[in-house]
Every structure is written in C-alpha cells, then in structure tokens.
Amino acid sequence: MGWNCSAECNNPGITRSDSCIVDSTGCIYLRGTGGLNPLIDRGKEFLFKGVVKKFNNTCYLKVVKADEIR
C-alpha cells in the first residue's frame, strides 16, 4: 500500500494523498484511504467498501470504509 504505484497498477494520479493496494490478484488505485496509514498498516489485511469509478480511462476504488480483518 502506498502512493508510488507500480507501473502495472495504472495509477490515474488523481491526488497525492491517494494510494494503491496490491495482492496476489493484482493492484488497484484507491481514492481515499478509509483512515489507513500506508506506513503503519502495510502488510495487514483489510476489507474495503467503496465505489468503482473511472478517471483518465483507468478504473479505481473510491474508498468509503476499510475494516481490518487480521
């Protein structure tokens, strides 16, 4: 998780406060963090609730809520 997304994540670069999450299935850009801190919460598992949006021909998740699951 963090703002410097890998190239395969297709970062639309909406704002510098946004981030990306990566797992074994791929990567997605997040608009808003749901209260997460990329430095403290790295490596934890979360369930994200949000709305899929599109900007600059790239899909991203506008986060409404993030709950830690582990």
C-alpha positions in Angstrom: 0.0 0.0 0.0 1.3 3.5 -0.8 1.2 6.3 -3.3 4.1 5.1 -5.6 2.1 2.6 -7.5 3.9 0.0 -9.7 3.5 0.5 -13.5 1.0 -2.4 -13.8 -1.4 -0.6 -11.4 -2.3 2.0 -13.9 -2.2 4.9 -11.5 -4.5 7.7 -12.8 -2.8 10.2 -10.4 -5.8 11.9 -9.1 -4.2 13.3 -5.8 -1.0 12.7 -3.9 -3.0 11.6 -0.8 -4.3 8.5 -2.7 -2.7 5.1 -2.7 -2.6 1.6 -4.2 -3.1 -1.8 -2.8 -1.5 -5.0 -4.1 -2.3 -8.6 -3.5 -1.8 -11.9 -5.4 -4.5 -11.0 -7.9 -3.1 -7.6 -8.9 -3.2 -3.9 -7.9 -5.9 -1.2 -7.7 -5.6 2.5 -7.1 -7.5 3.9 -4.1 -9.1 7.3 -3.9 -9.1 8.0 -0.1 -7.7 5.6 2.4 -10.6 4.7 4.7 -8.4 6.0 7.5 -5.4 3.8 6.8 -1.8 4.8 7.1 0.5 3.4 4.4 3.4 3.3 6.8 1.7 1.7 9.8 -0.9 -0.6 8.0 1.5 -2.2 5.5 1.2 -6.0 5.4 -2.2 -6.1 7.2 -5.4 -7.4 5.6 -8.4 -5.2 5.1 -11.9 -5.4 3.6 -12.5 -2.3 1.6 -16.0 -1.0 0.9 -16.3 1.6 -1.9 -17.5 2.6 -5.3 -15.6 1.7 -8.6 -15.1 4.9 -10.6 -13.2 5.8 -13.8 -10.7 8.6 -14.4 -8.3 9.1 -17.3 -9.6 5.8 -18.7 -8.5 3.9 -15.6 -10.7 2.3 -13.0 -10.1 2.9 -9.3 -11.8 2.4 -6.0 -13.3 5.4 -4.1 -13.0 4.1 -0.6 -15.9 4.5 1.8 -14.7 2.3 4.6 -11.8 0.0 5.4 -12.1 -2.7 8.1 -9.1 -4.8 9.3 -9.8 -8.5 9.0 -6.5 -9.8 10.5 
